[in-house]
Amino acid sequence: MRRERYQRFASRLLGLLILAGSLLGGWVMMEYRSFVEKPLVLPEETLHYTIPRGASLRWIAQDLAQRGIVAPPLYFLLYARWSGKGHIQAGEYELVRGMTVPQMLDRFTSGKVVQHALTLVEGWTFRQVLDALHRHEALEHRLLGLSDDEIMARIGYPGEHPEGRFFPDTYHFPRGTTDISFLQRAYERMQRHLEAEWAQRSEGLPLASPYEALILASIVEKETGVAEERAEIAGVFIRRLRLGMRLQTDPTVIYGLGASFDGNLRRRDLVRDTPYNTYVRSGLPPTPIAMPGLASLRAALHPADGTALYFVSRGDGTHYFSNTLKEHLEAVSIYQLRKKAGRNTQPARQTGSDTSRADTGQRARQR
């Protein structure tokens, strides 16, 4: 009798335990499914989450839980391991509202990190490039405080002048990219474009090397922002080089003045002797004066045919081209009068071979 009671009790207890286990297992499965299927808890529409190098899966689970993004961390660990998504890659990831844990882990394991962007603008100098690099918070800064020579040595091109060596474009990169690798990439892109354009250059150009083409392209870049005029301006400079005429281009003079240039180019600046003053020195300046874009590279190596040797700014971004000094001086007079009349509106840009500052004396004469 007692034995039968014991067996009935044990049977009921076992049934209760099985029922409790089933209920608990069902509850756990419901909780687990809810954890897997419910959206992440994010404080805003998008959140950039960074996984440091060497971070363990446990550390990530705890960090996500502390931030309130997922809970509990045990479920995250279990799911990551059971689903085979435990091989997480370091980097910065974008999480968006509505994303679930599986979707987040897919992103973590794919290595699809956030891509930041930095645009190098056509016509920028190397100083402007460095300023942009130093200000970008996603880059790792290793070049701060270094001289130009030290920077070129760090990126693998010792002894080269940095001006004009980097291709203007929009570059995308993950957080933690070094400024060294960024410059290496921009340098190599410029080299590829320069070599390709040099190989297809027009015949008979008075340019001895790709580097001279880069110098001329940088002058063309600074002389006009009007795409249709680049080849024509390049043609003027090419003809001058062939004839032994000085280029007489203001952007080179301004570059040679460096930090002392206050925005107003004066007559005394045009006669001040620097390696970049093409009013007093013949030929090309010793280095580029800015970063030329692809259009300026192509213009320098495929200049337009013609006979013009002079040009003057019209004041609207375009130029008037002349074949003779007499015609040029007449154009200068016309556009200078317009400049004075509209001084309070849009002054004419005085640049380059327009010799608009020159009278009929020394600077107007092409020596």
VOPAGU-2260 file (C-alpha; in pm, 1 decimal, decimal comma):
REM VOPAGU-2260
SITE   aa  ch    i         X         Y         Z
SITE  MET   A    0       0,0       0,0       0,0
SITE  ARG   A    1     273,1     242,5     100,0
SITE  ARG   A    2     468,7     142,6    -204,0
SITE  GLU   A    3     177,6     217,5    -431,3
SITE  ARG   A    4     131,7     560,5    -270,7
SITE  TYR   A    5     499,6     632,3    -321,4
SITE  GLN   A    6     477,6     531,8    -687,3
SITE  ARG   A    7     169,6     750,5    -740,6
SITE  PHE   A    8     347,1    1043,9    -571,5
SITE  ALA   A    9     660,5     992,5    -776,3
SITE  SER   A   10     456,3     968,7   -1093,9
SITE  ARG   A   11     268,2    1290,0   -1015,6
SITE  LEU   A   12     590,1    1466,2    -920,8
SITE  LEU   A   13     753,0    1355,6   -1242,0
SITE  GLY   A   14     452,3    1476,8   -1436,3
SITE  LEU   A   15     466,9    1809,9   -1260,1
SITE  LEU   A   16     839,0    1838,8   -1328,5
SITE  ILE   A   17     785,4    1754,4   -1694,9
SITE  LEU   A   18     504,0    2006,2   -1714,8
SITE  ALA   A   19     711,8    2271,0   -1537,1
SITE  GLY   A   20    1006,0    2192,5   -1761,6
SITE  SER   A   21     787,9    2217,5   -2066,8
SITE  LEU   A   22     641,7    2546,6   -1948,8
SITE  LEU   A   23     986,6    2679,5   -1859,8
SITE  GLY   A   24    1132,0    2558,4   -2187,8
SITE  GLY   A   25     843,6    2712,4   -2376,6
SITE  TRP   A   26     888,3    3039,9   -2187,9
SITE  VAL   A   27    1261,6    3037,0   -2256,9
SITE  MET   A   28    1199,7    2968,0   -2624,8
SITE  MET   A   29     944,5    3247,6   -2640,0
SITE  GLU   A   30    1189,0    3483,5   -2469,6
SITE  TYR   A   31    1469,1    3371,7   -2697,8
SITE  ARG   A   32    1253,7    3411,0   -3009,0
SITE  SER   A   33    1141,6    3751,0   -2888,4
SITE  PHE   A   34    1506,5    3847,2   -2831,3
SITE  VAL   A   35    1600,1    3736,4   -3181,4
SITE  GLU   A   36    1303,3    3891,8   -3359,5
SITE  LYS   A   37    1244,7    4219,9   -3178,8
SITE  PRO   A   38    1416,5    4535,2   -3308,3
SITE  LEU   A   39    1723,6    4672,6   -3138,4
SITE  VAL   A   40    1673,0    4950,2   -2886,0
SITE  LEU   A   41    1854,0    5249,2   -3034,8
SITE  PRO   A   42    1859,1    5605,7   -2896,9
SITE  GLU   A   43    1826,6    5752,7   -3247,2
SITE  GLU   A   44    1743,1    5655,4   -3603,2
SITE  THR   A   45    2101,1    5556,9   -3678,8
SITE  LEU   A   46    2386,2    5475,5   -3444,4
SITE  HIS   A   47    2751,5    5421,5   -3530,0
SITE  TYR   A   48    2883,9    5139,3   -3316,1
SITE  THR   A   49    3256,6    5068,7   -3307,4
SITE  ILE   A   50    3403,3    4726,2   -3226,9
SITE  PRO   A   51    3766,1    4767,7   -3115,4
SITE  ARG   A   52    4038,9    4541,6   -3246,1
SITE  GLY   A   53    4075,7    4234,5   -3026,1
SITE  ALA   A   54    3729,3    4266,3   -2865,1
SITE  SER   A   55    3583,9    3929,5   -2759,1
SITE  LEU   A   56    3228,6    3816,7   -2825,9
SITE  ARG   A   57    3160,1    3831,8   -2451,7
SITE  TRP   A   58    3289,8    4189,9   -2433,0
SITE  ILE   A   59    3065,8    4292,1   -2723,3
SITE  ALA   A   60    2762,5    4125,7   -2562,7
SITE  GLN   A   61    2822,1    4306,1   -2234,2
SITE  ASP   A   62    2889,0    4639,7   -2404,1
SITE  LEU   A   63    2570,0    4615,6   -2609,0
SITE  ALA   A   64    2374,4    4529,5   -2294,0
SITE  GLN   A   65    2527,3    4819,9   -2096,7
SITE  ARG   A   66    2426,0    5057,3   -2376,0
SITE  GLY   A   67    2071,6    4917,6   -2360,8
SITE  ILE   A   68    2082,6    4799,3   -2721,8
SITE  VAL   A   69    2031,1    4428,3   -2644,2
SITE  ALA   A   70    1943,5    4236,5   -2326,5
SITE  PRO   A   71    2029,2    4000,3   -2175,4
SITE  PRO   A   72    2389,1    3950,5   -2297,0
SITE  LEU   A   73    2360,6    3571,9   -2247,1
SITE  TYR   A   74    2102,7    3547,3   -2524,8
SITE  PHE   A   75    2331,1    3741,1   -2757,8
SITE  LEU   A   76    2619,0    3505,6   -2679,8
SITE  LEU   A   77    2403,7    3195,5   -2726,9
SITE  TYR   A   78    2256,5    3313,8   -3055,0
SITE  ALA   A   79    2592,9    3424,7   -3197,2
SITE  ARG   A   80    2749,8    3087,1   -3117,6
SITE  TRP   A   81    2457,5    2865,7   -3216,5
SITE  SER   A   82    2403,9    3051,5   -3543,7
SITE  GLY   A   83    2772,8    3039,7   -3635,9
SITE  LYS   A   84    2796,8    3420,9   -3637,1
SITE  GLY   A   85    3057,9    3453,4   -3367,9
SITE  HIS   A   86    3345,6    3559,3   -3595,7
SITE  ILE   A   87    3291,7    3933,4   -3563,1
SITE  GLN   A   88    3521,5    4180,3   -3740,0
SITE  ALA   A   89    3647,9    4498,2   -3580,1
SITE  GLY   A   90    3535,8    4830,8   -3722,7
SITE  GLU   A   91    3267,6    5097,3   -3719,0
SITE  TYR   A   92    2916,8    4980,7   -3810,9
SITE  GLU   A   93    2593,4    5165,3   -3874,4
SITE  LEU   A   94    2293,8    5035,4   -3678,7
SITE  VAL   A   95    1949,0    5154,2   -3780,6
SITE  ARG   A   96    1612,7    5140,3   -3608,8
SITE  GLY   A   97    1417,6    4829,4   -3704,9
SITE  MET   A   98    1730,9    4617,2   -3726,0
SITE  THR   A   99    1724,5    4286,3   -3536,9
SITE  VAL   A  100    2002,8    4095,8   -3362,8
SITE  PRO   A  101    2054,1    3854,9   -3657,8
SITE  GLN   A  102    2075,9    4149,7   -3896,5
SITE  MET   A  103    2322,3    4323,7   -3668,2
SITE  LEU   A  104    2537,9    4010,9   -3646,8
SITE  ASP   A  105    2525,4    3972,2   -4024,0
SITE  ARG   A  106    2670,6    4320,3   -4048,4
SITE  PHE   A  107    2932,8    4256,2   -3779,6
SITE  THR   A  108    3052,5    3937,1   -3948,9
SITE  SER   A  109    3045,6    4077,3   -4303,7
SITE  GLY   A  110    3291,7    4355,7   -4227,8
SITE  LYS   A  111    3068,1    4610,8   -4402,9
SITE  VAL   A  112    3197,0    4901,7   -4200,3
SITE  VAL   A  113    3094,1    5265,1   -4229,7
SITE  GLN   A  114    3270,1    5447,0   -4512,4
SITE  HIS   A  115    3366,9    5806,7   -4442,9
SITE  ALA   A  116    3440,7    6054,3   -4720,8
SITE  LEU   A  117    3685,4    6335,1   -4785,0
SITE  THR   A  118    3697,1    6540,3   -5104,2
SITE  LEU   A  119    4021,0    6688,9   -5232,8
SITE  VAL   A  120    3918,2    6984,6   -5446,4
SITE  GLU   A  121    4070,5    7069,1   -5782,3
SITE  GLY   A  122    4302,8    7365,9   -5744,7
SITE  TRP   A  123    4381,4    7305,6   -5378,7
SITE  THR   A  124    4738,0    7348,7   -5260,2
SITE  PHE   A  125    4916,5    7094,1   -5045,1
SITE  ARG   A  126    4856,4    7320,5   -4741,0
SITE  GLN   A  127    4482,4    7295,1   -4801,5
SITE  VAL   A  128    4505,6    6918,2   -4840,4
SITE  LEU   A  129    4685,7    6885,3   -4507,2
SITE  ASP   A  130    4434,5    7113,7   -4335,2
SITE  ALA   A  131    4148,4    6894,9   -4459,4
SITE  LEU   A  132    4325,2    6577,6   -4345,6
SITE  HIS   A  133    4401,8    6717,6   -4001,8
SITE  ARG   A  134    4038,6    6824,2   -3951,4
SITE  HIS   A  135    3883,1    6488,9   -4045,0
SITE  GLU   A  136    3791,1    6310,0   -3724,6
SITE  ALA   A  137    3769,1    5961,3   -3879,5
SITE  LEU   A  138    4133,3    5960,7   -3991,3
SITE  GLU   A  139    4418,8    5850,8   -3769,7
SITE  HIS   A  140    4662,0    6141,5   -3768,2
SITE  ARG   A  141    5028,1    6044,3   -3789,8
SITE  LEU   A  142    5162,7    6336,6   -3992,1
SITE  LEU   A  143    5086,6    6624,0   -3755,5
SITE  GLY   A  144    5382,7    6853,0   -3705,9
SITE  LEU   A  145    5595,0    6699,5   -3981,1
SITE  SER   A  146    5762,6    6899,5   -4256,4
SITE  ASP   A  147    5675,1    6847,8   -4621,9
SITE  ASP   A  148    5996,7    6650,1   -4672,8
SITE  GLU   A  149    5919,3    6427,8   -4374,3
SITE  ILE   A  150    5564,3    6369,5   -4498,3
SITE  MET   A  151    5682,2    6264,5   -4843,7
SITE  ALA   A  152    5934,6    6029,3   -4684,8
SITE  ARG   A  153    5663,4    5876,8   -4462,8
SITE  ILE   A  154    5436,8    5802,8   -4758,2
SITE  GLY   A  155    5724,2    5644,0   -4949,3
SITE  TYR   A  156    5836,5    5918,1   -5188,6
SITE  PRO   A  157    6135,2    6088,8   -5027,9
SITE  GLY   A  158    6288,3    6384,4   -5206,0
SITE  GLU   A  159    5975,0    6471,0   -5404,7
SITE  HIS   A  160    5797,3    6804,9   -5375,7
SITE  PRO   A  161    5438,2    6741,9   -5257,1
SITE  GLU   A  162    5262,2    7019,4   -5448,5
SITE  GLY   A  163    5027,1    6891,0   -5717,4
SITE  ARG   A  164    5113,7    6526,3   -5651,3
SITE  PHE   A  165    4773,0    6417,8   -5520,9
SITE  PHE   A  166    4468,5    6358,8   -5735,3
SITE  PRO   A  167    4160,4    6568,4   -5652,4
SITE  ASP   A  168    3863,3    6339,8   -5598,2
SITE  THR   A  169    3623,6    6212,9   -5330,4
SITE  TYR   A  170    3782,3    5931,0   -5131,5
SITE  HIS   A  171    3592,5    5683,5   -4911,8
SITE  PHE   A  172    3758,2    5502,5   -4624,4
SITE  PRO   A  173    3678,7    5330,9   -4291,8
SITE  ARG   A  174    3739,7    5493,1   -3956,1
SITE  GLY   A  175    4096,7    5447,0   -3839,2
SITE  THR   A  176    4251,7    5487,1   -4184,3
SITE  THR   A  177    4579,6    5673,8   -4143,7
SITE  ASP   A  178    4651,4    6002,6   -4314,9
SITE  ILE   A  179    4960,6    5826,4   -4450,4
SITE  SER   A  180    4760,8    5564,0   -4639,9
SITE  PHE   A  181    4513,6    5830,5   -4755,5
SITE  LEU   A  182    4792,1    6035,4   -4915,6
SITE  GLN   A  183    4950,6    5725,0   -5064,6
SITE  ARG   A  184    4621,9    5641,7   -5232,8
SITE  ALA   A  185    4577,0    5996,6   -5370,0
SITE  TYR   A  186    4939,1    6006,5   -5488,6
SITE  GLU   A  187    4910,7    5674,3   -5670,0
SITE  ARG   A  188    4586,4    5780,9   -5837,4
SITE  MET   A  189    4751,5    6098,1   -5967,9
SITE  GLN   A  190    5044,8    5894,6   -6098,4
SITE  ARG   A  191    4814,1    5656,5   -6286,4
SITE  HIS   A  192    4623,5    5940,7   -6450,6
SITE  LEU   A  193    4939,6    6135,2   -6532,4
SITE  GLU   A  194    5112,1    5835,0   -6689,0
SITE  ALA   A  195    4802,9    5743,7   -6891,5
SITE  GLU   A  196    4756,9    6098,8   -7021,8
SITE  TRP   A  197    5128,6    6138,5   -7094,7
SITE  ALA   A  198    5126,4    5820,5   -7302,8
SITE  GLN   A  199    4848,2    5966,5   -7520,4
SITE  ARG   A  200    4981,0    6325,0   -7540,7
SITE  SER   A  201    4976,1    6532,6   -7856,8
SITE  GLU   A  202    5293,0    6532,6   -8061,9
SITE  GLY   A  203    5549,5    6811,2   -8053,8
SITE  LEU   A  204    5474,3    6953,4   -7710,3
SITE  PRO   A  205    5755,7    7156,7   -7550,6
SITE  LEU   A  206    5730,4    6943,9   -7237,6
SITE  ALA   A  207    6020,9    6720,2   -7143,9
SITE  SER   A  208    5852,4    6495,3   -6886,6
SITE  PRO   A  209    5524,1    6403,2   -6721,1
SITE  TYR   A  210    5626,4    6626,2   -6430,5
SITE  GLU   A  211    5644,6    6930,2   -6659,3
SITE  ALA   A  212    5298,4    6837,9   -6785,3
SITE  LEU   A  213    5181,3    6830,3   -6423,9
SITE  ILE   A  214    5326,4    7178,5   -6366,2
SITE  LEU   A  215    5153,0    7320,9   -6672,9
SITE  ALA   A  216    4825,9    7147,9   -6582,0
SITE  SER   A  217    4835,1    7308,7   -6237,6
SITE  ILE   A  218    4866,0    7654,4   -6398,2
SITE  VAL   A  219    4575,5    7579,8   -6632,1
SITE  GLU   A  220    4373,3    7464,2   -6329,9
SITE  LYS   A  221    4428,8    7792,9   -6147,8
SITE  GLU   A  222    4371,2    8010,9   -6453,4
SITE  THR   A  223    4009,9    7917,2   -6522,3
SITE  GLY   A  224    3716,3    7725,7   -6385,9
SITE  VAL   A  225    3542,3    7722,5   -6724,8
SITE  ALA   A  226    3585,9    7374,5   -6867,6
SITE  GLU   A  227    3554,6    7483,5   -7230,9
SITE  GLU   A  228    3851,2    7720,2   -7198,2
SITE  ARG   A  229    4108,0    7487,5   -7046,3
SITE  ALA   A  230    4246,0    7354,6   -7374,8
SITE  GLU   A  231    4251,2    7704,9   -7523,7
SITE  ILE   A  232    4442,7    7847,1   -7226,7
SITE  ALA   A  233    4681,2    7552,8   -7242,0
SITE  GLY   A  234    4731,1    7632,2   -7610,2
SITE  VAL   A  235    4836,1    7989,5   -7525,8
SITE  PHE   A  236    5095,2    7865,7   -7277,0
SITE  ILE   A  237    5225,7    7597,0   -7513,4
SITE  ARG   A  238    5273,8    7852,1   -7792,0
SITE  ARG   A  239    5453,5    8085,3   -7552,9
SITE  LEU   A  240    5686,9    7808,5   -7443,0
SITE  ARG   A  241    5764,6    7725,7   -7804,5
SITE  LEU   A  242    5843,4    8091,0   -7881,2
SITE  GLY   A  243    6048,8    8144,2   -7565,9
SITE  MET   A  244    5797,8    8397,7   -7428,8
SITE  ARG   A  245    5748,5    8429,9   -7058,2
SITE  LEU   A  246    5422,2    8284,1   -6933,2
SITE  GLN   A  247    5335,4    8593,5   -6725,9
SITE  THR   A  248    5066,1    8417,8   -6524,9
SITE  ASP   A  249    4946,3    8562,9   -6195,9
SITE  PRO   A  250    4871,6    8234,3   -6013,6
SITE  THR   A  251    5240,3    8140,6   -6019,0
SITE  VAL   A  252    5335,2    8481,9   -5879,1
SITE  ILE   A  253    5075,9    8445,9   -5603,1
SITE  TYR   A  254    5204,2    8099,1   -5518,0
SITE  GLY   A  255    5558,5    8234,1   -5494,4
SITE  LEU   A  256    5447,4    8503,0   -5249,6
SITE  GLY   A  257    5323,9    8235,6   -5011,9
SITE  ALA   A  258    5175,0    8348,2   -4680,9
SITE  SER   A  259    5266,1    8710,8   -4752,7
SITE  PHE   A  260    4997,0    8734,9   -5021,9
SITE  ASP   A  261    4704,5    8933,4   -4879,9
SITE  GLY   A  262    4461,4    8884,2   -5167,4
SITE  ASN   A  263    4571,7    9189,9   -5361,5
SITE  LEU   A  264    4837,1    9140,0   -5627,8
SITE  ARG   A  265    5035,2    9462,9   -5670,1
SITE  ARG   A  266    5272,0    9588,4   -5937,5
SITE  ARG   A  267    5568,9    9545,1   -5707,5
SITE  ASP   A  268    5476,6    9176,8   -5671,0
SITE  LEU   A  269    5505,5    9128,9   -6047,3
SITE  VAL   A  270    5868,1    9240,0   -6045,9
SITE  ARG   A  271    5967,0    9065,6   -5723,5
SITE  ASP   A  272    6199,9    8781,9   -5817,9
SITE  THR   A  273    6094,4    8439,5   -5690,4
SITE  PRO   A  274    6133,0    8097,8   -5857,5
SITE  TYR   A  275    5759,2    8115,2   -5934,9
SITE  ASN   A  276    5744,4    8463,9   -6086,1
SITE  THR   A  277    5678,5    8393,0   -6452,2
SITE  TYR   A  278    5680,8    8766,6   -6526,4
SITE  VAL   A  279    6056,4    8782,3   -6464,8
SITE  ARG   A  280    6160,6    8419,7   -6526,0
SITE  SER   A  281    6125,1    8220,1   -6845,5
SITE  GLY   A  282    5979,7    7873,7   -6877,4
SITE  LEU   A  283    5775,0    7677,1   -6629,4
SITE  PRO   A  284    5800,8    7729,5   -6253,0
SITE  PRO   A  285    5999,9    7463,1   -6063,7
SITE  THR   A  286    5696,1    7275,9   -5926,1
SITE  PRO   A  287    5320,0    7261,3   -5968,6
SITE  ILE   A  288    5128,4    7534,5   -5787,2
SITE  ALA   A  289    4814,7    7331,0   -5705,7
SITE  MET   A  290    4638,5    7000,3   -5771,3
SITE  PRO   A  291    4514,2    6981,6   -6129,6
SITE  GLY   A  292    4208,1    6777,3   -6211,8
SITE  LEU   A  293    4185,3    6529,0   -6495,0
SITE  ALA   A  294    4039,5    6790,7   -6732,6
SITE  SER   A  295    4338,4    7020,1   -6678,0
SITE  LEU   A  296    4582,5    6731,5   -6726,9
SITE  ARG   A  297    4417,9    6649,4   -7057,2
SITE  ALA   A  298    4413,9    7014,7   -7163,0
SITE  ALA   A  299    4786,4    7053,3   -7091,9
SITE  LEU   A  300    4865,2    6744,7   -7300,7
SITE  HIS   A  301    4605,1    6813,6   -7570,5
SITE  PRO   A  302    4610,9    7192,7   -7610,0
SITE  ALA   A  303    4378,6    7356,6   -7857,5
SITE  ASP   A  304    4520,5    7468,1   -8190,8
SITE  GLY   A  305    4523,7    7838,2   -8261,3
SITE  THR   A  306    4734,6    8152,2   -8277,5
SITE  ALA   A  307    4636,1    8339,2   -7959,4
SITE  LEU   A  308    4922,6    8444,6   -7732,9
SITE  TYR   A  309    4729,5    8655,9   -7482,4
SITE  PHE   A  310    4411,0    8643,7   -7281,2
SITE  VAL   A  311    4230,7    8875,9   -7042,6
SITE  SER   A  312    3954,6    8805,3   -6794,6
SITE  ARG   A  313    3610,8    8928,3   -6895,1
SITE  GLY   A  314    3507,2    8935,9   -6530,2
SITE  ASP   A  315    3252,1    8655,9   -6558,8
SITE  GLY   A  316    3493,0    8363,3   -6536,2
SITE  THR   A  317    3565,7    8355,3   -6909,7
SITE  HIS   A  318    3850,9    8514,6   -7104,8
SITE  TYR   A  319    3903,4    8714,0   -7422,9
SITE  PHE   A  320    4186,0    8572,6   -7636,1
SITE  SER   A  321    4408,0    8785,1   -7862,1
SITE  ASN   A  322    4667,4    8710,1   -8129,7
SITE  THR   A  323    4863,9    9033,9   -8105,0
SITE  LEU   A  324    4980,1    9262,1   -7828,1
SITE  LYS   A  325    4789,3    9554,1   -7979,2
SITE  GLU   A  326    4462,6    9360,1   -7984,0
SITE  HIS   A  327    4530,0    9239,8   -7633,1
SITE  LEU   A  328    4591,7    9587,9   -7492,7
SITE  GLU   A  329    4267,5    9708,2   -7650,5
SITE  ALA   A  330    4083,9    9418,4   -7483,3
SITE  VAL   A  331    4252,9    9495,8   -7152,0
SITE  SER   A  332    4137,9    9855,7   -7177,1
SITE  ILE   A  333    3778,9    9750,6   -7248,3
SITE  TYR   A  334    3754,4    9499,7   -6967,1
SITE  GLN   A  335    3941,5    9716,3   -6719,5
SITE  LEU   A  336    3690,0    9993,5   -6782,1
SITE  ARG   A  337    3410,0    9743,8   -6721,1
SITE  LYS   A  338    3582,5    9633,2   -6405,5
SITE  LYS   A  339    3600,9    9987,9   -6274,3
SITE  ALA   A  340    3238,6   10051,9   -6366,9
SITE  GLY   A  341    3124,9    9737,6   -6184,8
SITE  ARG   A  342    3374,8    9743,2   -5898,7
SITE  ASN   A  343    3096,4    9720,7   -5645,5
SITE  THR   A  344    2933,8    9427,0   -5822,5
SITE  GLN   A  345    3161,8    9161,1   -5969,9
SITE  PRO   A  346    3520,9    9272,7   -6035,5
SITE  ALA   A  347    3709,6    9115,6   -6323,2
SITE  ARG   A  348    3957,5    8849,8   -6220,0
SITE  GLN   A  349    4311,3    8958,9   -6308,3
SITE  THR   A  350    4513,3    8651,5   -6380,5
SITE  GLY   A  351    4773,0    8499,3   -6594,3
SITE  SER   A  352    4871,0    8605,0   -6936,8
SITE  ASP   A  353    4617,4    8882,6   -6959,3
SITE  THR   A  354    4894,4    9137,2   -6870,2
SITE  SER   A  355    4601,7    9356,2   -6767,5
SITE  ARG   A  356    4816,2    9520,0   -6501,8
SITE  ALA   A  357    5086,3    9597,4   -6752,8
SITE  ASP   A  358    5113,3    9914,5   -6946,9
SITE  THR   A  359    5266,4    9934,9   -7293,5
SITE  GLY   A  360    5605,9    9917,2   -7126,8
SITE  GLN   A  361    5804,0    9631,1   -6982,7
SITE  ARG   A  362    5537,2    9393,5   -6851,5
SITE  ALA   A  363    5313,2    9428,1   -7153,5
SITE  ARG   A  364    5603,2    9342,0   -7379,2
SITE  GLN   A  365    5645,4    8965,5   -7401,1
SITE  ARG   A  366    6014,8    8907,0   -7361,0
